[in-house]
Amino acid sequence: MYDMKQSIAHISLLVDDYDRAIEFYTKKLKFDLVEDTKLSETKRWVLVRPKGGDGSSLLLARADNQEQISRIGNQTGGRVFLFLYTDNFVIDYKNLLEMNITIVREPWDEVYGKVVVFQDIYGNLWDLIEPKI
């Protein structure tokens, strides 16, 4: 019997402009730009991922029709969309504040760790979590 091993490689995130999105994720959230490859005159393959991460990446996908444009910033109907784990909540929370990133819910303690909810430039909600060990 074959033991399968699978993982999610990329999660597509609709954006309005590649360069604006790269700027936000790499400068404000301190993510690494993994790849930026031109596919055509209008399309690029842009991957970013949290610094030090080796798991899933965000595929920054520029919306190219009205339906996609209408979903920018609200891909989950207002629920938290992405969950960013950290090993240093204090430093990362301080960075969110210094970068003027909108905090939707101030930090609190959960049974699973320290949490804060913030918005990216498009309004997508994120949880920043330092898990309890």
Number of C-alpha atoms within 10 A of each C-alpha: 3 4 5 5 5 6 7 8 11 15 14 14 18 24 23 17 12 18 12 11 22 20 14 16 20 16 12 17 18 16 21 18 18 13 13 16 10 11 9 8 6 8 14 17 15 22 22 22 22 21 12 8 12 9 11 15 21 20 22 25 22 22 19 13 8 8 9 15 14 12 16 18 21 16 18 12 10 11 11 16 16 13 13 11 17 17 11 11 19 11 10 17 21 11 15 17 11 10 13 10 17 15 17 13 12 10 17 11 13 11 7 11 15 19 23 18 18 22 19 17 16 14 14 20 24 20 20 22 25 20 17 11 5
